[in-house]
Amino acid sequence: MRVRLDDLVVSALQQGSAVPAFTCYDFTTALAVVGAAEEAGRGAILLVSPSTAATANGLRLIAALRGLADGAGVPVAVQLDHASDLRVIADAVAAGADSVLVDGSSLDYEDNIALVRSARAALDVLASDGAGTGPEIVIEAELGGLAGDEDRAFGSDAAGNAPAAGTAGLTDSAQVEDFVARTGAQLLAVAVGNVHGKYKGEPELRWDVLQDIAVRTRVPLVLHGASGIPSAELVKAAAMNVGKVNFNTELRTGVLETLESRTAAHRTDGENLQGLLADWDAAAGTFAATALATLSR
């Protein structure tokens, strides 16, 4: 069943768990994620990138994901990820997204706050126009900058290890309370040494920074760029109020490796696209099941 993102995350935190969020560029991957979640009896979040949502077919995908969430046997939320264009945000919400990460992390502090507030105002206008969705849309905001590109595994600026103390990319814990109060964000994504894409070295998360952030706000925290972070590290997250953990790169890598290794056999087998899709489903489902198990308590 479709649920509010913040309700799903808060419920998981109350059980000492975090909810995995999976970027879905297609319906086959989304089906696999929801199937794995139903098998595990755990909730999940389906993410749509802004580059996907900016297209007509992307909006159709969002509508399909909302229908999938509605019919799921476990709690599922649909979120527009890393969005800064108010038109894309409005279109995605109209199509069926029930939450948005309004990402002003590349902006100056005050401009970041202004963007999040503008997004909330735009969603309120949608509600007043009769869409009936604005106030119910959950907003996640991001404070601190992550290196890399969420749509590509090998971003030119994807750093490997955590930045040193004082590096601009890290979330400034002293700003957290003011930022949350002024934006009204219901979840907060933070930068503590995590990156988008593949890490060049061993990830070294700044747990000291995360702990300091956790004591300064009551809203659930979000960890992006979880692909490549060892499971033993990820399990610490919920204890520091991280209720949502985003996965993208490892999910895509697993699917593409499976397709690369299996396509020739399915071509030989009478262009067996249905069989290839089954392998795609299995690859995505296996990864989703592992992430669900890692973050569950």
Residue, then its C-alpha position, 0 to 999 in steps of 0.5 A: m500500500r502507498v504510504r507517506l514517506d515520513d510515516l514509513v521512515v519514522s515507523a522504521l526508526q522506531q523499530g531500530s531500522a532504516v528504509p532502503a530507497f532504490t532508483c528506478y529508471d524502468f518498471t522492471t526494476a521497480l517490480a523487482v524491488v517491490g517483490a523483494a520488499e513483499e517477500a521480506g515483509r518490509g517497506a521500500i521507497l521507489l526513487v525517480s531521478p529528475s532527468t527521468a521525470a523531465t521527460a514525458n515517458g518519465l512522468r508515465l513511469i511515475a504514474a505507473l510506480r504510484g499504481l504499483a505502490d497502491g497495490a503493493g502488499v507492504p508500505v511503499a512510497v514514490q519519491l522524486d529524487h534530487a530535484s531543483d527545477l520547480r516545473v519538474i517538481a510540479d509535474a512529477v507530483a501531478a503524475g503521482a510522486d508523493s514526496v520530493l527531495v528538493d536539492g539546493s545543496s549546490l547553492d549558498y545556504e540562504d539560496n538553498i533555504a529559499l529553494v526549499r521554501s519555494a518548492r513548498a509554496a508551489l506544492d501548496v498552489l497545486a493543492s489550492d488549484g484542486a490537485g489536492t496533493g500539495p500539503e500531503i507531499v513530503i519534502e526532503a532537503e539536503l544540506g552539504g554537498l555530495a561529490g559525483d553524479e547520481d545517474r552515473a557510476f563514474g562521475s569526474d568529481a566522485a571522490g573516494n574517501a571522506p573529506a577532512a574536517g572543515t571541508a565544505g562538502l560536509t554538512d555543517s552540524a551547526q546549521v542543521e537546526d536553523f535549516v530544518a526550522r526555516t525550510g520545514a523539511q520533514l527529512l534531511a539528507v546529509a553529507v558525511g563522506n558519502v558520495h554518488g557513484k563508485y568510491k575511488g577508495e574505501p569509504e570512510l564515513r564521518w560518524d562523528v559528524l553524523q552523530d553531532i547532526a543527529v543530536r541537533t534535529r528530530v527529523p529523520l536523516v537520509l544517507h545518499g550514496a550508499s552503494g559501496i558502503p560495507s554492510a557493517e557500516l550501514v547497520k550503524a546508521a539507524a542508531m544515529n537517526v538515519g531512517k532512509v538510505n539511498f541505493n542506485t549505483e550497485l543496483r544498476t551495476g548488478v542489472l547491467e552485468t547480468l544483461e551483459s552476460r546473459t544477452a547472447a544466450h537469450r538471442t540464441d534462444g529465439e530472441n527470448l526477451q521474456g527470459l532476459l527480463a526474468d534475469w533482469d528481475a532476478a538481479a534487481g530483486t537480489f540486490a534489493a533483498t540484500a539491502l532490505a535485510t541489511l537495514s532491517r532489525 
